[in-house]
């Protein structure tokens, strides 16, 4: 699946979010902060542990967001999440939509190979590759021009060899001490490969089961 291109117009700006963790306010403010974009990409962990958000998943589906699964979805959609998935307040169509999303996506946009992963391009996946980690160099081995990842809630914009590596931080649960624990998102220009990371304040999040 690729973002829609009307009249073959190049996709110049991709909005990138990750680790929303049921925070609909964070997602909506990220969209407002990013401004006009041609497509929205979500790098996983849209939900939080055993909590599901009809609002967040509904917004992603409504926007045709290119979405992948993270470690929180793996637990929720697996054997350990059977009880959590049975809650009556969960919209079954949204749950089904989320379950259909892959763990990674390989896109070709404007001639650029873009790899979307939640944690690492390699298996077994799941490592926390922080900005200071030596493992970040392994991203340069990916068969892609640009690698987008999340998981750490820490921002990264770095060229590793020929590969541009981008982590937008978290738009749902700020943990990056370098921006004071604010939430963040990113906008990627696929032509120039310019990346703009935007910070915005975090507000308290209510994660009780939803009714709609």
PEWO-V34508 format. One record per residue. N is the residue number from 1. OMEGA is omega in whole degrees, 0 to 359 (* if undefined). Layout:
# PEWO-V34508
n & omega
N & OMEGA
N & OMEGA
This chain:
# PEWO-V34508
n & omega
1 & 178
2 & 175
3 & 180
4 & 176
5 & 180
6 & 180
7 & 177
8 & 177
9 & 181
10 & 175
11 & 185
12 & 188
13 & 177
14 & 174
15 & 187
16 & 174
17 & 177
18 & 172
19 & 180
20 & 175
21 & 175
22 & 184
23 & 181
24 & 177
25 & 178
26 & 179
27 & 182
28 & 178
29 & 174
30 & 179
31 & 178
32 & 182
33 & 182
34 & 184
35 & 183
36 & 176
37 & 180
38 & 177
39 & 178
40 & 177
41 & 178
42 & 190
43 & 172
44 & 186
45 & 175
46 & 179
47 & 185
48 & 179
49 & 182
50 & 177
51 & 178
52 & 178
53 & 174
54 & 183
55 & 182
56 & 182
57 & 177
58 & 179
59 & 178
60 & 179
61 & 180
62 & 183
63 & 184
64 & 182
65 & 172
66 & 191
67 & 172
68 & 181
69 & 175
70 & 182
71 & 178
72 & 176
73 & 180
74 & 179
75 & 184
76 & 183
77 & 180
78 & 184
79 & 182
80 & 184
81 & 184
82 & 182
83 & 181
84 & 181
85 & 184
86 & 182
87 & 185
88 & 184
89 & 180
90 & 177
91 & 186
92 & 180
93 & 177
94 & 176
95 & 178
96 & 179
97 & 180
98 & 182
99 & 180
100 & 184
101 & 182
102 & 177
103 & 178
104 & 177
105 & 175
106 & 184
107 & 169
108 & 184
109 & 180
110 & 178
111 & 180
112 & 175
113 & 184
114 & 180
115 & 176
116 & 175
117 & 177
118 & 185
119 & 182
120 & 175
121 & 184
122 & 176
123 & 355
124 & 181
125 & 174
126 & 180
127 & 173
128 & 181
129 & 182
130 & 181
131 & 181
132 & 185
133 & 176
134 & 179
135 & 178
136 & 179
137 & 180
138 & 177
139 & 179
140 & 179
141 & 183
142 & 178
143 & 184
144 & 173
145 & 182
146 & 175
147 & 178
148 & 178
149 & 180
150 & 170
151 & 187
152 & 186
153 & 180
154 & 182
155 & 174
156 & 166
157 & 187
158 & 174
159 & 179
160 & 189
161 & 179
162 & 187
163 & 173
164 & 183
165 & 184
166 & 168
167 & 184
168 & 190
169 & 183
170 & 174
171 & 182
172 & 184
173 & 184
174 & 177
175 & 186
176 & 182
177 & 183
178 & 176
179 & 178
180 & 180
181 & 177
182 & 171
183 & 181
184 & 177
185 & 182
186 & 174
187 & 181
188 & 172
189 & 187
190 & 179
191 & 182
192 & 185
193 & 173
194 & 179
195 & 176
196 & 177
197 & 183
198 & 178
199 & 173
200 & 187
201 & 176
202 & 175
203 & 179
204 & 183
205 & 174
206 & 185
207 & 175
208 & 178
209 & 183
210 & 179
211 & 181
212 & *
